[in-house]
Amino acid sequence: MYEEAVAVPFLMAGPGIKSSIDNSHLVSGLDILPTLLDYAGIAIPPSLAGRSLPQIVDGDNPAWREYVVAEYGQNADLRMVRTLQYKYVVYAKGANPEQFFDCDADPGETNNFITEISMKAQIDSHRNMLREFVQTTQDNFKMPQTTVNAQPAQSEERGRR
């Protein structure tokens, strides 16, 4: 899932809406309805998955979500977990079903860090975020068996020989 496809700007304008830019909160299309209801003064049903955005628009720094999840595919066979710095992509099947990118260090997503031992904690954390999402949303996505074992970076490996 390319960043250009999922990092869609969320623009709002209207009476009483401050002009601001925020790149420090992860928002989702699921946030549109709760936000509109909030601005209209209508109670937000607790069953809605999204969150209302006026606090962020007003420049507050509310406690916010740690990640967002996106899905893609005719059979919804791809999931992506995006945190502020990292992106974990997993396909339901295939020989190499996982990808892991450091979006700050590699905004072009040219280096898949899924096998880097130095990223093991972050990779495991993102796998757990997706498992939590699948469980809490009753998503029917089947996580593939991950047999990828993180390996030292090639430069580290050469230094040991």
N, C-alpha and C positions, 0 to 999 in steps of 0.2 A: 504494500500500500504506500504509494508515493506521497510524500509530504504535501505536494501541490494538490493532491486530491482530498486530503483530510484537513489541512490547515486552512479552512475557508474563513475569511474574515466575517465576523458577526457585527453588522452595522445597525445602529439604532438612531432614530431622530424623531423629535416631536417636542411638544410643549413640556417644559420641566425636565427634559433629559439633557444632562450636562454633556458637553463635548469633551471626550477623553479617549485615550488609547491605553489599553491594558494588554500586556503580553505575559502577565504573571499568573493568570488564572486559566485553567482549562475549561472551556465551555463546549457545549454539545448542542446539536439540533434539538435534543430533548428539552433544552432550557427555554425554547421559544414560547411554548404554551404557558408554563408557569410565570414567565416574565410578563406576557401580555395580560394574564389574569391579575397579576399583582398591580400593574399600572392601571388596570380598569377598576381596581378596588374589589375584585371578586375573590372569595376564598379559594385557595389552591387545594384541590383534593390531595390527601396524603398518598393516594395511589399513583400519582404522577411520578415518573422516574426523574424528571428534570428538576433543576433548581432555578429560582428567580434571581435575576441579575441586577436589580436596582442598586444594591449595596456596592457592587463592583463599579457600576456606572458612576455612582456618586463619589467614587474615590476611596471608599472604605476598604479595609482589608479583612473581610470576614474569613472565618475558618472555611476552607473550601476543599473540594475533592482532590485526591492525590493523583488520579488518573482518569482517562476516558477510554472507552472501548468502541471500536468501529468494526463493522462486518462488511464483507463484500463477497460477491459470487452468486451465480444463479441458484446454487444450492446452499448459499451462506456457508461456504467451506473455507473461509478465511476470516481470521480475527486479528485485530491490532490493539495493543495496549500502548497508550501514549502517556508518558509522564512529561514533566517540563523539560527534562534533558534527554530521555531515552525513548526508543520505540522498539517494541517487541512484536514481531509478526509471526503468526503461526498458521500453517495450512493444515487441514484435517487429514491430508494424506500426501504422500510423495516421499522420495528418498531423503530429501533434506527439508523437512517441514518447518524449520525455525530460522528466523533472522533476528538479529539484535543490532541496533544502531545507536551510536552516541550522536544525537542530532546537534549538539553544541560543537563538538570537535569535527564532525563530518556531516555538514548540512546537506551534502549531495548524496548521502547514503551509499557511498562507494565501498565501505569497509564493513563487512558483516562480522561482528565480534562474537558470534554465538559460540565459538570454540576457544575464546580467550580466557585463560584461567584467571586473569586479573578482573574479569567482569562476572565471574561466577555468582557472587552475592547479588549483584544487580539483576542478572538473568533469572536466578531463582526467585527473587522478589517479584519480578514481572510475571513469571509463570504463575506464582501464587495469586497475584492480582487477577489474572484471567480465570483461574480456578474459582476464586471467590465470586467473580462476576457471573460465571456460568452457573454456579450454584444458587446465588441469591436471585438471579433473574429467571431461573429455570430455563436457561438457554439450552437448546438441544445439541449444541456444538460438542463434538467428541474430540477431546484433546488427544493428539497422537502420543504414542509412547516415545519419550525423548531418550534417545540413547547417545546423544552427543555428550561427550566428556570434554570439558574444557581442557585445552592444551596450552602450554606456555607459548608466548609469542615467538615467532621464528628467531628474532634477535636474541631472546633469552635462551632459546634452545641452542643456538650456535655457541653462545658463551659457555655452555656446559660441556661441550665436546672437547 
